Amino acid sequence: MLLREVSYARPGTVDEAIALLAEHDGARALAGGQTLLNVMKQRAASPDVLVDLGRLDELRTISVSGAALEIGAMTTLTSLIRSSEVDVTRPILAEVAATVADVQVRNRGTLGGNICVNDPTNHFPPLLVALDATMTVAGVDGERTVPAEEFFVGVFETTVREGELLTKITVPAGGKGSGDGMSGVTLGAHGTYIANAAASVVDGTWRIALGCVGAVPVRATAVESALSQGVDEASARAAVEGLGATLDPPSDVHASADYRRSLAETSIVRAVLQAHERAGG
Ligand SMILES: Cc1cc2nc3c(=O)[nH]c(=O)nc-3n(C[C@H](O)[C@H](O)[C@H](O)COP(=O)(O)OP(=O)(O)OC[C@H]3O[C@@H](n4cnc5c(N)ncnc54)[C@H](O)[C@@H]3O)c2cc1C
């Protein structure tokens, strides 16, 4: 299906992009277009103005600043995979990017677009919550930083308001004594997740987030505290026992709610063991 008529702007700076988004009711940022153009073709979204971020090279940078990795919102998944900064500081980001869909989607799709969509089946929302990332959101009144846990507010909804732009994702650098893991079950190889878990440990302190069991990533805080005592397969299994009963996942054509509960528990055990091993076991 063809797109309906839409105005198009291609700003050269972030400030211009923000001004355009603030000026026009019904304006939408266009990143890689991998989701937005598809939903526009299906008439599920009908923005009046598309503000193409494609020329904003300042949003494509990846750098290490102090003890943090700073990733511009327009960084494509392919750039994450190829980045030496990511490889050195938080390689899980590249590893997960490499499992998303196919090469075309990874070449065009951006990290910012992936999380601004907040599709509950997307790979990065739970991972960024587990990694304790923060998002920088800019608008005409300035910038604010939002912890990943507060960034996702509902299905296809984030704290980015009309007229605002996500500019940067900041991820604390890993290092000695830290390890990350992600595990889940997808619909076929490189397919969409049915359920997943991301786990991160830094000096014995755990952060775990589940995907696909709610509108936003769900922190498994009871499991996190149960794990801080030490980890092996038996203790990881013991820590997740009963977790499924506290979850309220959707039931759909791919999996019943009960199956998702069970997958969530299994995914946590696998992600935790992976993270633990990478932290030096
Ligand atoms: C066939 C296919 C399969 C896929 N499978 C998976 C999968 O299994 N797992 C997965 O995680 N992802 C998957 N994706 C999604 C893909 O990874 C992209 O991340 C996603 O489509 C959005 O990224 P984008 O850059 O294309 O954003 P766009 O489509 O351009 O934008 C998406 C939304 O985010 C908003 N937006 C984008 N950037 C910003 C910004 N900087 N500030 C404010 N708002 C912004 C846009 O206005 C729009 O509403 C799939 C996509 C396709 C087409």
The ligand as an SDF file (V2000), in Angstrom:
LIG
                    3D

 53 58  0  0  0  0  0  0  0  0999 V2000
   10.6900   -7.2030    9.4710 C   0  0  0  0  0  0  0  0  0  0  0  0
   11.1190   -6.5750   10.7770 C   0  0  0  0  0  0  0  0  0  0  0  0
   11.4290   -7.3880   11.8510 C   0  0  0  0  0  0  0  0  0  0  0  0
   11.8380   -6.8380   13.0700 C   0  0  0  0  0  0  0  0  0  0  0  0
   12.1340   -7.6590   14.1020 N   0  0  0  0  0  0  0  0  0  0  0  0
   12.5850   -7.1410   15.2590 C   0  0  0  0  0  0  0  0  0  0  0  0
   12.9260   -7.9700   16.3600 C   0  0  0  0  0  0  0  0  0  0  0  0
   12.8080   -9.1960   16.3360 O   0  0  0  0  0  0  0  0  0  0  0  0
   13.4010   -7.3720   17.4890 N   0  0  0  0  0  0  0  0  0  0  0  0
   13.5470   -6.0210   17.6030 C   0  0  0  0  0  0  0  0  0  0  0  0
   13.9910   -5.5430   18.6320 O   0  0  0  0  0  0  0  0  0  0  0  0
   13.2090   -5.2170   16.5820 N   0  0  0  0  0  0  0  0  0  0  0  0
   12.7270   -5.7300   15.4380 C   0  0  0  0  0  0  0  0  0  0  0  0
   12.3780   -4.8830   14.4250 N   0  0  0  0  0  0  0  0  0  0  0  0
   12.4170   -3.4200   14.6700 C   0  0  0  0  0  0  0  0  0  0  0  0
   13.7330   -2.7720   14.2240 C   0  0  0  0  0  0  0  0  0  0  0  0
   14.7710   -3.3380   14.9640 O   0  0  0  0  0  0  0  0  0  0  0  0
   13.7990   -1.2300   14.4530 C   0  0  0  0  0  0  0  0  0  0  0  0
   14.4110   -0.9680   15.6670 O   0  0  0  0  0  0  0  0  0  0  0  0
   12.5250   -0.5540   14.5680 C   0  0  0  0  0  0  0  0  0  0  0  0
   11.8310   -0.8360   13.3800 O   0  0  0  0  0  0  0  0  0  0  0  0
   12.5710    0.9770   14.7720 C   0  0  0  0  0  0  0  0  0  0  0  0
   13.7600    1.5780   14.4120 O   0  0  0  0  0  0  0  0  0  0  0  0
   13.8290    2.6570   13.2600 P   0  0  0  0  0  0  0  0  0  0  0  0
   15.1350    3.3390   13.3930 O   0  0  0  0  0  0  0  0  0  0  0  0
   13.5040    2.0550   11.9660 O   0  0  0  0  0  0  0  0  0  0  0  0
   12.6880    3.7040   13.7250 O   0  0  0  0  0  0  0  0  0  0  0  0
   11.4830    4.3520   12.8900 P   0  0  0  0  0  0  0  0  0  0  0  0
   10.6460    3.2960   12.3040 O   0  0  0  0  0  0  0  0  0  0  0  0
   11.9670    5.4250   11.9890 O   0  0  0  0  0  0  0  0  0  0  0  0
   10.7130    5.0540   14.0980 O   0  0  0  0  0  0  0  0  0  0  0  0
    9.9840    4.2950   15.0230 C   0  0  0  0  0  0  0  0  0  0  0  0
    9.2660    5.2360   16.0130 C   0  0  0  0  0  0  0  0  0  0  0  0
   10.1970    5.8370   16.8920 O   0  0  0  0  0  0  0  0  0  0  0  0
   10.1600    7.2520   16.7820 C   0  0  0  0  0  0  0  0  0  0  0  0
   11.5530    7.7060   16.8570 N   0  0  0  0  0  0  0  0  0  0  0  0
   12.6100    7.1480   16.1950 C   0  0  0  0  0  0  0  0  0  0  0  0
   13.7550    7.7620   16.5790 N   0  0  0  0  0  0  0  0  0  0  0  0
   13.3940    8.7140   17.4780 C   0  0  0  0  0  0  0  0  0  0  0  0
   14.1250    9.6610   18.2450 C   0  0  0  0  0  0  0  0  0  0  0  0
   15.4660    9.7650   18.1630 N   0  0  0  0  0  0  0  0  0  0  0  0
   13.4390   10.4850   19.0860 N   0  0  0  0  0  0  0  0  0  0  0  0
   12.0930   10.3830   19.1870 C   0  0  0  0  0  0  0  0  0  0  0  0
   11.3440    9.5010   18.5020 N   0  0  0  0  0  0  0  0  0  0  0  0
   11.9890    8.6780   17.6530 C   0  0  0  0  0  0  0  0  0  0  0  0
    9.5160    7.5460   15.4360 C   0  0  0  0  0  0  0  0  0  0  0  0
    8.8630    8.8040   15.4300 O   0  0  0  0  0  0  0  0  0  0  0  0
    8.5230    6.3930   15.3410 C   0  0  0  0  0  0  0  0  0  0  0  0
    7.3690    6.6720   16.0810 O   0  0  0  0  0  0  0  0  0  0  0  0
   11.9380   -5.4120   13.2030 C   0  0  0  0  0  0  0  0  0  0  0  0
   11.6260   -4.5870   12.1120 C   0  0  0  0  0  0  0  0  0  0  0  0
   11.2080   -5.1500   10.9140 C   0  0  0  0  0  0  0  0  0  0  0  0
   10.8550   -4.2420    9.7540 C   0  0  0  0  0  0  0  0  0  0  0  0
  1  2  1  0
  2  3  1  0
  2 52  2  0
  3  4  2  0
  4  5  1  0
  4 50  1  0
  5  6  2  0
  6  7  1  0
  6 13  1  0
  7  8  2  0
  7  9  1  0
  9 10  1  0
 10 11  2  0
 10 12  1  0
 12 13  2  0
 13 14  1  0
 14 15  1  0
 14 50  1  0
 15 16  1  0
 16 17  1  0
 16 18  1  0
 18 19  1  0
 18 20  1  0
 20 21  1  0
 20 22  1  0
 22 23  1  0
 23 24  1  0
 24 25  2  0
 24 26  1  0
 24 27  1  0
 27 28  1  0
 28 29  2  0
 28 30  1  0
 28 31  1  0
 31 32  1  0
 32 33  1  0
 33 34  1  0
 33 48  1  0
 34 35  1  0
 35 36  1  0
 35 46  1  0
 36 37  1  0
 36 45  1  0
 37 38  2  0
 38 39  1  0
 39 40  1  0
 39 45  2  0
 40 41  1  0
 40 42  2  0
 42 43  1  0
 43 44  2  0
 44 45  1  0
 46 47  1  0
 46 48  1  0
 48 49  1  0
 50 51  2  0
 51 52  1  0
 52 53  1  0
M  END
$$$$
